[in-house]
């Protein structure tokens, strides 16, 4: 049912998306060189597997560039892990990215046709799966520790149990998406409707840190590790 609703929304938005498409010409895209500098990159989309650090990097970039950070998960998840209805999620996302400059992170296919036409730059965190699993494990242990402490103080253990389940689901999702993204994203970036993207593919946290320093400084004399 959700897939059918997504398709209906996608068809309805195709005309609007085509009208709002920005920086679509090859000549405009060629003016952006995000592997070496973020100059000219106005709407940055960060993609990657669960646990790759998309949100952390997005926050850093938004602070450095002094532009809004749009966290798609924050628009999707509510209190106690509740989720936003699809129609409302798409409305919130459209409103959040209506500005001329922003950094956003997330892989949600339900709003891909909303976000991708507006973005002009993609930073793809294509890390080995062991990196993401390690980070997810650390994240789950940290959150579970806090919730366990709260439960010991008489605040109940529902949140603790739910966090364990959520952590396990995140690990499974990361494993499932690892090879899928490596096959899917290059194919999608090659589509005519996505030719406006300038793409940087970063294969390790170390490469990302080096890239961030280089891109923020705008030093064109070094090559990014892609």
N, C-alpha and C positions, 0 to 999 in steps of 0.2 A: 504493500500500500504506500509506504513512504517513497519507494522508488518511482511509483507512478506519479505521486505528487511532485517529486523533484522534476520529473520530465515535463509536467504541465507548467511548472514555474519557469523551467528553462526555455521552453518554446515561447512563453509569454514575454520573456525578457530579451530574446534574441535581437529584436528591433532596437530596443533601448540600449542594449550593450553595443550594438554596431554604431549607434549614434554617439555613445560616450567613449568609444575606443580612442585612446590617446597614444601618441608617439608610435604609430603603426608603420610608418615608412622606413625602409632600410636606411635611408640617409639620416633620419632622426636617430635611429637606434645606434648607428655608427658613431654618434657623438658621445655615447656613454661607454666608459671602459671600467666597469666596476671591479675587475680583477686588480686594478692598480689605483683607482680613485673613485670616490663616491660623488664626485662633482657631476651634476646633471641627473643624478638618480633621485627622483622625487617621490616615487611610490614603490617601496621595497617590500617584496614578499619573501619570507623565509620558510623554506620547506625542509622536511627531513623526517626521519623515523621518530616514533615515540621514544623519548629519553635522549634525543640528540642535543638538546639544549636550545631549541628554537626560541622559546620565550625569553630565556636569559639573554641570548644574543640580540633579540629584538629590543629588549629594554635598553641594552647598552647602546645600540645604534640610535634609538630614538632620543636618548639623552645627549649623545654626541652631536647628532644632526639637529637637535632642538625641534623635533617634529613629534606629533602624537604617535603613541603606540596603541595599535588596535589588536587586542588579544582575542582571537576567535573563540577560544575555550571559555573565556570569561563571558562572552555573549551567549554561549550555548549552555553552560552549566549554571544552575542556581543553587540555593541552599540545600545541604544534605544530598548532594549529587543528583538533584533533580535536573531535568533537561527542558530546554525551551522548545515549544512547538515549531515546526519547520517554517511556517509562514512568518511567525514573529522573529525567528532567527534571521531570515532573509531580510526582513525590514530593518532590524537592528544593524545588520552587516552593511546594508546599502547606506544607511545614515552615517555609520561610523567611518566609511571610506569615501564619503562624498567630498572631502577636502582635497586640496591640490597636493599636499605633502603628508606622508605617513609611513610608518613601518608596521607591517602586520605579520603574524605567524600562524601557521596551521595548515592542515591537509584536508580539511572537510570538503568532501565532494559535493555536499548539498548546497554549498554557496560558491563553488568553484566558478560557475558562470557569472557570478556577481563580482568576485574579487579579481580573477585573472584578467579580464579586459581592462580593468583600471590600473593594474600594476604595470610598471615599466622595467623593473629589475627583479631578478630572482636570485636568491642566495640559497643554494641547495647543500645542506649538510648531509653528505653521503658517507657516513661513518661506518666502520665495521660493526656488525651486530653485537659483538662482545662489549664494545664501548657503551652502547645504548642499554644493554641488559645490566651492566655494572651500575650505570647511573640510575636506572629504574630501581634496582635493588637498594641502593643507598637512600633514594628518595622514600621508598616504601618503609624502610626501617626507621628513618627519621620521623615520618608522620605517625607510624604505628607507636613509636615510643611516646610521643606527645599524647596520643589518644589513650594509651594504656595508663599513663600517669593521671589523666583526667578521670578515667574509670576508677582508679584506685582511690580517688578523692570523692567518689560517690556520684560522679556525673554520668554513670552508665557505661556499658561496653558495646553499645550498638555501633557507634562510630568506629571503634577499634576493629570489630569484625568486618564492617563494611570496607574499611581501608585495606584490610588484608585481601578481600575479594577484588577490590579495585586494582590493587597492585598486581595481583596474579593475572587479571585480564589485560593490564597494560603490557606485561611481559609477553603474553601470548600474541597480542596485537603487534608488538614490535617484531617478533619472530616471523609472523605471517607477512608483514609488509616489507621485510628486508629486500627480498629478491623482486617482489612486485614493483616497488618503486624504481629499482635499477633498470627494469625493463620498460616500465610505463612512462616515466618522466622524459627520457630522451625522445621517445616516440611522440609524446604530447608537445614537447617544445618544438618539434619539427613541423607541426601542423601549421597551415597558412594563418589561422586566426591567432597563433601565438608567436608570430615572427617579430612582434614588437618587443619581445623580451630581450634584455641583455642578461645572460646567465653566467653565474660563477658557481662551479662545483668544487666543494671543499671536502677532502676525504679523511680528515682527522682533526681532533680538537687543536692540536699544535698548529696545523695549517691554518685553521680559522683564526687563532690568536695572531699569527704572523700576518694574515691577510687583513685583519681588523686594523692593526697598527699601520700597515702600508696604505690601505684604502683611505683611512681617515686623514693620514698625512698627505695623501695624494701624490706619492712618489711614483712616477711612471717608469723609473729605471729598473724595477725589479719585476720578475714574473711571478704570478700567483701559482701555488701548487694546486693543480686541478686534476 
